[in-house]
Amino acid sequence: MNIDPDEDPEQALMKAMGIAGFNTTKGKKVVGNDAAAVSIKKQRQYRQYMNRRGGFNRPLDKIQ
């Protein structure tokens, strides 16, 4: 790696890291930025099996 004494240290660092430049991406399309996932939690519906009105030896009530 050649280090020029005339070259700006920031430019030398960017060249060493392989970075072309620091620009903003505001308002630009960035490839791979649209990948996302959401975990939506639904409240569980429970049905009572024992101690039901009419006894427990009958079909279960419908899930609402």
VENHU-V931059 format. One record per residue. N is the residue number from 1. SS is DSSP state (a for helix, b for strand, c for the rest). PHI is phi in whole degrees, -180 to 180 (none if undefined). OMEGA is omega as a letter, one per 30 degrees, with the letter a starting at -180 (none if undefined). Layout:
BEGIN
N:SS:PHI:OMEGA
N:SS:PHI:OMEGA
END
This chain:
BEGIN
1:c:none:l
2:c:-91:l
3:c:-113:l
4:c:-82:l
5:c:-69:a
6:c:-82:a
7:c:-78:l
8:c:-62:a
9:a:-61:l
10:a:-67:l
11:a:-64:l
12:a:-64:l
13:a:-65:l
14:a:-63:l
15:a:-66:l
16:a:-66:a
17:a:-87:l
18:c:81:l
19:c:-95:a
20:c:-74:a
21:c:177:l
22:c:-106:l
23:c:-125:l
24:c:-84:l
25:c:-108:a
26:c:-63:l
27:c:79:a
28:c:-112:l
29:c:-81:l
30:c:-111:a
31:c:-67:l
32:c:84:a
33:c:-87:a
34:c:-93:l
35:c:-82:a
36:c:-154:l
37:c:-146:a
38:c:-129:l
39:c:-103:a
40:c:-95:l
41:c:-92:l
42:c:-100:l
43:c:-71:a
44:c:-76:l
45:c:-103:a
46:c:-109:l
47:c:-118:a
48:c:-85:a
49:c:-95:a
50:c:-112:l
51:c:55:l
52:c:-98:l
53:c:-66:a
54:c:95:l
55:c:95:a
56:c:-97:a
57:c:-95:l
58:c:-155:a
59:c:-60:l
60:c:-71:l
61:c:-67:l
62:c:-68:l
63:c:-79:a
64:c:-86:none
END
